[in-house]
Amino acid sequence: MKAIDTQETFLRVFDAASQLPGVNIDRERYLRGALSGHFAPETVTLAVETSPARAGISPVELESIANAAIKYETAQTVAISTVAGIPGGLAIVGTIPADVAQFFAHVIRIAQKLAYLYGWADLFSDGQEMDDETKGILTLFIGVMFGVQGAGEGVEKIAAQLAAVAAKRIPQKTVAELRLYRIIVKPVARRLGLQMNKEVFGKGVGKVIPVIGAVISGGITYAMYVPMCHKLKEHLSKLEFASPESFAVEVEVEDATLES
């Protein structure tokens, strides 16, 4: 029997999910929409041009907005999963069940939203296409969500590099230059594929019984998705550039330099 290529399993799911409409989040549009109802226009503009933390938005305020984003994406993915739990509810995206592709589309969406709230630069180039660099970073985010060993370390290495350059967009080849593909991204992708085979594809059992299967499918999705989102939120919120205090220290140093 041929061994299952778990990295290929993850990549097939990721590619199917990333091709669905609405997966790519426009950083500026999202931040303006999420922040405008809570902060003055000049604060929102500064958050977009730099980061929410640099604009002085507190961790408590950011967490509230992040929780609202999680709630919204959870409602969407649970609704889709419940429909898919009814036999004939959804079709196939390529070789991937549509509910699995939709589930991971919302995993990718919330990963981007949380990243932008917690200070990450734009993950996409001007063409808004998902290149290998973006896929590598999102793979690490998803790895954190699934609790995959090494994913958090990879995120922290990239975050440290980005903090040093303060770019508006993720510099190309950041992952490659840090040599993370072979030592972190690929192993994370393999472990994600293994967990998908165990945890995600296995939920189709509930579809045998109509309606009840739908409720089970939706319930399992909720039980998986929400803790995953909060796990990533907690990890990103602890990075240095997610904290307003780090920028307060920066300003104090600049002021002291000017005075001297």
Secondary structure, DSSP 4 states (H G I P E B T S, - for coil): -PPP-HHHHHHHHHHHHHTSTT-S--HHHHHHHHHTTTS-HHHHHHHHHS-TTTTT--HHHHHHHHHHHHHHHHHHHHHHHHHHTSTTSS-EETTEEHHHHHHHHHHHHHHHHHHHHTTPPBSS-TT----HHHHHHHHHHHHHHHT-TTHHHHHHHHHHHHHHH--SBPPTTHHHHTTHIIIIIHHHHHHHHHHIIIIIGGGGGGGGSTTHHHHHHHHHHHHHHHHHHHHHHHHHHTSGGG-HHHHHHHHHHHHHHHH-
